Protein backbone atom coordinates (compact mmCIF):
# COMPACT_ATOMS: atom_id res chain seq x y z
CA UNK A 1 0.00 0.00 0.00
CA UNK A 2 1.28 3.44 -0.95
CA UNK A 3 0.32 6.26 1.40
CA UNK A 4 0.27 9.91 0.34
CA UNK A 5 -0.08 12.76 2.82
CA UNK A 6 -1.95 15.80 1.54
CA UNK A 7 -2.89 19.10 3.14
CA UNK A 8 -6.66 19.66 3.13
CA UNK A 9 -6.79 23.30 4.31
CA UNK A 10 -10.58 23.60 4.20
CA UNK A 11 -10.70 20.87 6.87
CA UNK A 12 -7.61 22.18 8.74
CA UNK A 13 -5.90 18.83 8.49
CA UNK A 14 -3.44 16.67 6.63
CA UNK A 15 -4.82 13.35 5.39
CA UNK A 16 -3.04 10.06 4.74
CA UNK A 17 -4.68 8.33 1.77
CA UNK A 18 -3.97 5.26 -0.31
CA UNK A 19 -3.84 5.13 -4.10
CA UNK A 20 -7.65 4.73 -4.20
CA UNK A 21 -8.26 7.85 -2.09
CA UNK A 22 -9.23 6.00 1.09
CA UNK A 23 -8.33 8.06 4.16
CA UNK A 24 -6.39 6.03 6.72
CA UNK A 25 -5.53 8.84 9.11
CA UNK A 26 -5.22 12.55 9.64
CA UNK A 27 -3.49 15.27 11.65
CA UNK A 28 -5.60 18.29 12.61
CA UNK A 29 -3.98 21.70 12.88
CA UNK A 30 -4.41 25.41 13.49
CA UNK A 31 -2.25 27.53 11.21
CA UNK A 32 -0.80 30.97 11.84
CA UNK A 33 1.67 33.02 9.87
CA UNK A 34 4.78 31.55 11.45
CA UNK A 35 3.38 28.74 13.60
CA UNK A 36 1.37 25.59 13.06
CA UNK A 37 -0.27 23.92 16.06
CA UNK A 38 -0.91 20.20 15.72
CA UNK A 39 -3.97 19.43 17.83
CA UNK A 40 -4.99 15.84 17.09
CA UNK A 41 -3.82 12.76 15.19
CA UNK A 42 -6.09 9.88 14.34
CA UNK A 43 -5.44 6.62 12.49
CA UNK A 44 -8.09 4.17 11.32
CA UNK A 45 -8.02 1.28 13.83
CA UNK A 46 -7.82 -1.19 10.92
CA UNK A 47 -4.53 0.46 9.87
CA UNK A 48 -2.90 0.79 13.29
CA UNK A 49 0.60 -0.66 13.52
CA UNK A 50 1.26 -0.15 9.80
CA UNK A 51 3.27 3.06 10.10
CA UNK A 52 0.49 5.45 9.09
CA UNK A 53 0.97 7.66 12.16
CA UNK A 54 4.71 7.90 11.62
CA UNK A 55 4.22 8.67 7.94
CA UNK A 56 1.81 11.45 8.88
CA UNK A 57 4.12 12.88 11.54
CA UNK A 58 7.16 12.93 9.28
CA UNK A 59 5.21 14.48 6.39
CA UNK A 60 3.61 17.28 8.40
CA UNK A 61 6.88 18.14 10.12
CA UNK A 62 8.81 18.07 6.83
CA UNK A 63 6.19 20.41 5.38
CA UNK A 64 6.53 22.77 8.35
CA UNK A 65 10.29 22.82 7.80
CA UNK A 66 9.84 23.49 4.08
CA UNK A 67 7.40 26.31 4.87
CA UNK A 68 9.81 27.83 7.40
CA UNK A 69 7.35 27.70 10.29
CA UNK A 70 7.69 26.47 13.85
CA UNK A 71 5.34 23.92 15.39
CA UNK A 72 3.45 23.63 18.64
CA UNK A 73 2.69 19.93 19.20
CA UNK A 74 -0.35 19.87 21.47
CA UNK A 75 -1.26 16.46 20.07
CA UNK A 76 0.33 13.80 22.32
CA UNK A 77 1.20 11.58 19.34
CA UNK A 78 3.10 14.31 17.47
CA UNK A 79 4.78 15.45 20.69
CA UNK A 80 5.99 11.91 21.44
CA UNK A 81 7.05 11.33 17.83
CA UNK A 82 9.26 14.43 17.97
CA UNK A 83 10.73 13.24 21.29
CA UNK A 84 11.73 9.95 19.59
CA UNK A 85 13.12 11.79 16.53
CA UNK A 86 15.28 14.61 17.95
CA UNK A 87 16.29 15.75 14.46
CA UNK A 88 12.85 17.45 14.39
CA UNK A 89 13.19 19.12 17.82
CA UNK A 90 14.44 22.34 16.23
CA UNK A 91 10.96 22.87 14.78
CA UNK A 92 9.29 23.08 18.19
CA UNK A 93 8.50 26.59 19.34
CA UNK A 94 9.92 27.08 22.81
CA UNK A 95 7.95 28.95 25.48
CA UNK A 96 8.97 32.57 25.81
ChimeraX commands (.cxc) that place a marker at each C-alpha (Angstrom):
marker #1 position 0.00,0.00,0.00 radius 0.5
marker #1 position 1.28,3.44,-0.95 radius 0.5
marker #1 position 0.32,6.26,1.40 radius 0.5
marker #1 position 0.27,9.91,0.34 radius 0.5
marker #1 position -0.08,12.76,2.82 radius 0.5
marker #1 position -1.95,15.80,1.54 radius 0.5
marker #1 position -2.89,19.10,3.14 radius 0.5
marker #1 position -6.66,19.66,3.13 radius 0.5
marker #1 position -6.79,23.30,4.31 radius 0.5
marker #1 position -10.58,23.60,4.20 radius 0.5
marker #1 position -10.70,20.87,6.87 radius 0.5
marker #1 position -7.61,22.18,8.74 radius 0.5
marker #1 position -5.90,18.83,8.49 radius 0.5
marker #1 position -3.44,16.67,6.63 radius 0.5
marker #1 position -4.82,13.35,5.39 radius 0.5
marker #1 position -3.04,10.06,4.74 radius 0.5
marker #1 position -4.68,8.33,1.77 radius 0.5
marker #1 position -3.97,5.26,-0.31 radius 0.5
marker #1 position -3.84,5.13,-4.10 radius 0.5
marker #1 position -7.65,4.73,-4.20 radius 0.5
marker #1 position -8.26,7.85,-2.09 radius 0.5
marker #1 position -9.23,6.00,1.09 radius 0.5
marker #1 position -8.33,8.06,4.16 radius 0.5
marker #1 position -6.39,6.03,6.72 radius 0.5
marker #1 position -5.53,8.84,9.11 radius 0.5
marker #1 position -5.22,12.55,9.64 radius 0.5
marker #1 position -3.49,15.27,11.65 radius 0.5
marker #1 position -5.60,18.29,12.61 radius 0.5
marker #1 position -3.98,21.70,12.88 radius 0.5
marker #1 position -4.41,25.41,13.49 radius 0.5
marker #1 position -2.25,27.53,11.21 radius 0.5
marker #1 position -0.80,30.97,11.84 radius 0.5
marker #1 position 1.67,33.02,9.87 radius 0.5
marker #1 position 4.78,31.55,11.45 radius 0.5
marker #1 position 3.38,28.74,13.60 radius 0.5
marker #1 position 1.37,25.59,13.06 radius 0.5
marker #1 position -0.27,23.92,16.06 radius 0.5
marker #1 position -0.91,20.20,15.72 radius 0.5
marker #1 position -3.97,19.43,17.83 radius 0.5
marker #1 position -4.99,15.84,17.09 radius 0.5
marker #1 position -3.82,12.76,15.19 radius 0.5
marker #1 position -6.09,9.88,14.34 radius 0.5
marker #1 position -5.44,6.62,12.49 radius 0.5
marker #1 position -8.09,4.17,11.32 radius 0.5
marker #1 position -8.02,1.28,13.83 radius 0.5
marker #1 position -7.82,-1.19,10.92 radius 0.5
marker #1 position -4.53,0.46,9.87 radius 0.5
marker #1 position -2.90,0.79,13.29 radius 0.5
marker #1 position 0.60,-0.66,13.52 radius 0.5
marker #1 position 1.26,-0.15,9.80 radius 0.5
marker #1 position 3.27,3.06,10.10 radius 0.5
marker #1 position 0.49,5.45,9.09 radius 0.5
marker #1 position 0.97,7.66,12.16 radius 0.5
marker #1 position 4.71,7.90,11.62 radius 0.5
marker #1 position 4.22,8.67,7.94 radius 0.5
marker #1 position 1.81,11.45,8.88 radius 0.5
marker #1 position 4.12,12.88,11.54 radius 0.5
marker #1 position 7.16,12.93,9.28 radius 0.5
marker #1 position 5.21,14.48,6.39 radius 0.5
marker #1 position 3.61,17.28,8.40 radius 0.5
marker #1 position 6.88,18.14,10.12 radius 0.5
marker #1 position 8.81,18.07,6.83 radius 0.5
marker #1 position 6.19,20.41,5.38 radius 0.5
marker #1 position 6.53,22.77,8.35 radius 0.5
marker #1 position 10.29,22.82,7.80 radius 0.5
marker #1 position 9.84,23.49,4.08 radius 0.5
marker #1 position 7.40,26.31,4.87 radius 0.5
marker #1 position 9.81,27.83,7.40 radius 0.5
marker #1 position 7.35,27.70,10.29 radius 0.5
marker #1 position 7.69,26.47,13.85 radius 0.5
marker #1 position 5.34,23.92,15.39 radius 0.5
marker #1 position 3.45,23.63,18.64 radius 0.5
marker #1 position 2.69,19.93,19.20 radius 0.5
marker #1 position -0.35,19.87,21.47 radius 0.5
marker #1 position -1.26,16.46,20.07 radius 0.5
marker #1 position 0.33,13.80,22.32 radius 0.5
marker #1 position 1.20,11.58,19.34 radius 0.5
marker #1 position 3.10,14.31,17.47 radius 0.5
marker #1 position 4.78,15.45,20.69 radius 0.5
marker #1 position 5.99,11.91,21.44 radius 0.5
marker #1 position 7.05,11.33,17.83 radius 0.5
marker #1 position 9.26,14.43,17.97 radius 0.5
marker #1 position 10.73,13.24,21.29 radius 0.5
marker #1 position 11.73,9.95,19.59 radius 0.5
marker #1 position 13.12,11.79,16.53 radius 0.5
marker #1 position 15.28,14.61,17.95 radius 0.5
marker #1 position 16.29,15.75,14.46 radius 0.5
marker #1 position 12.85,17.45,14.39 radius 0.5
marker #1 position 13.19,19.12,17.82 radius 0.5
marker #1 position 14.44,22.34,16.23 radius 0.5
marker #1 position 10.96,22.87,14.78 radius 0.5
marker #1 position 9.29,23.08,18.19 radius 0.5
marker #1 position 8.50,26.59,19.34 radius 0.5
marker #1 position 9.92,27.08,22.81 radius 0.5
marker #1 position 7.95,28.95,25.48 radius 0.5
marker #1 position 8.97,32.57,25.81 radius 0.5
marker link #1:1,2 radius 0.2
marker link #1:2,3 radius 0.2
marker link #1:3,4 radius 0.2
marker link #1:4,5 radius 0.2
marker link #1:5,6 radius 0.2
marker link #1:6,7 radius 0.2
marker link #1:7,8 radius 0.2
marker link #1:8,9 radius 0.2
marker link #1:9,10 radius 0.2
marker link #1:10,11 radius 0.2
marker link #1:11,12 radius 0.2
marker link #1:12,13 radius 0.2
marker link #1:13,14 radius 0.2
marker link #1:14,15 radius 0.2
marker link #1:15,16 radius 0.2
marker link #1:16,17 radius 0.2
marker link #1:17,18 radius 0.2
marker link #1:18,19 radius 0.2
marker link #1:19,20 radius 0.2
marker link #1:20,21 radius 0.2
marker link #1:21,22 radius 0.2
marker link #1:22,23 radius 0.2
marker link #1:23,24 radius 0.2
marker link #1:24,25 radius 0.2
marker link #1:25,26 radius 0.2
marker link #1:26,27 radius 0.2
marker link #1:27,28 radius 0.2
marker link #1:28,29 radius 0.2
marker link #1:29,30 radius 0.2
marker link #1:30,31 radius 0.2
marker link #1:31,32 radius 0.2
marker link #1:32,33 radius 0.2
marker link #1:33,34 radius 0.2
marker link #1:34,35 radius 0.2
marker link #1:35,36 radius 0.2
marker link #1:36,37 radius 0.2
marker link #1:37,38 radius 0.2
marker link #1:38,39 radius 0.2
marker link #1:39,40 radius 0.2
marker link #1:40,41 radius 0.2
marker link #1:41,42 radius 0.2
marker link #1:42,43 radius 0.2
marker link #1:43,44 radius 0.2
marker link #1:44,45 radius 0.2
marker link #1:45,46 radius 0.2
marker link #1:46,47 radius 0.2
marker link #1:47,48 radius 0.2
marker link #1:48,49 radius 0.2
marker link #1:49,50 radius 0.2
marker link #1:50,51 radius 0.2
marker link #1:51,52 radius 0.2
marker link #1:52,53 radius 0.2
marker link #1:53,54 radius 0.2
marker link #1:54,55 radius 0.2
marker link #1:55,56 radius 0.2
marker link #1:56,57 radius 0.2
marker link #1:57,58 radius 0.2
marker link #1:58,59 radius 0.2
marker link #1:59,60 radius 0.2
marker link #1:60,61 radius 0.2
marker link #1:61,62 radius 0.2
marker link #1:62,63 radius 0.2
marker link #1:63,64 radius 0.2
marker link #1:64,65 radius 0.2
marker link #1:65,66 radius 0.2
marker link #1:66,67 radius 0.2
marker link #1:67,68 radius 0.2
marker link #1:68,69 radius 0.2
marker link #1:69,70 radius 0.2
marker link #1:70,71 radius 0.2
marker link #1:71,72 radius 0.2
marker link #1:72,73 radius 0.2
marker link #1:73,74 radius 0.2
marker link #1:74,75 radius 0.2
marker link #1:75,76 radius 0.2
marker link #1:76,77 radius 0.2
marker link #1:77,78 radius 0.2
marker link #1:78,79 radius 0.2
marker link #1:79,80 radius 0.2
marker link #1:80,81 radius 0.2
marker link #1:81,82 radius 0.2
marker link #1:82,83 radius 0.2
marker link #1:83,84 radius 0.2
marker link #1:84,85 radius 0.2
marker link #1:85,86 radius 0.2
marker link #1:86,87 radius 0.2
marker link #1:87,88 radius 0.2
marker link #1:88,89 radius 0.2
marker link #1:89,90 radius 0.2
marker link #1:90,91 radius 0.2
marker link #1:91,92 radius 0.2
marker link #1:92,93 radius 0.2
marker link #1:93,94 radius 0.2
marker link #1:94,95 radius 0.2
marker link #1:95,96 radius 0.2
view
